[in-house]
């Protein structure tokens, strides 16, 4: 069970001076005890929204976005693959007014072990972004993504599962926004440890990038 530890780490992670923290947790129809843990959270610190059904990461993000009120929106997965202490680094380009979108790049930072098949898919995804959108980034599928509120509010999302990453990347680039990349560290989980992404999600990601390159957005 990771959710409680992740929430505690996010709540204690350092932020630049002057920023207020708003943490919204979406329980996507969990049946592993997550709901019970979240019920014990202080509502003054954590806003929890429960879903009766498990729809997937994309749906959970869309639910969370409806309730977010901050000027900067940051996505955090409920596991230990990413370090919340690096949130402040990822949002810095937005705070400085240099970019409206910022990604934490695992490939510019330190990866503490990644299976070759995941490495290969990630490399092929950034190649697809370069070919389809003419933009070179190093990490399209990173879970650490940050947006100014005006950008994310203006982008309609249809994602249900892991296609959030290629959909938001495609639509951000189609609207002419540049993506700042910041080095981060990454400690990937194994399937045995609960990693849910599968080969079919890779095919979905490529299709999503292709689809939104030519379809109305």
PyMOL commands that set and color helices and strands:
alter all, ss='L'
color gray80, all
select helices_A, chain A and resi 3-12+34-39+57-67+84-95+116-133+149-153+164-174+199-214
alter helices_A, ss='H'
color red, helices_A
select strands_A, chain A and resi 23-28+46-51+72-74+101-111+145-148+179-186
alter strands_A, ss='S'
color yellow, strands_A
deselect
rebuild
show_as cartoon
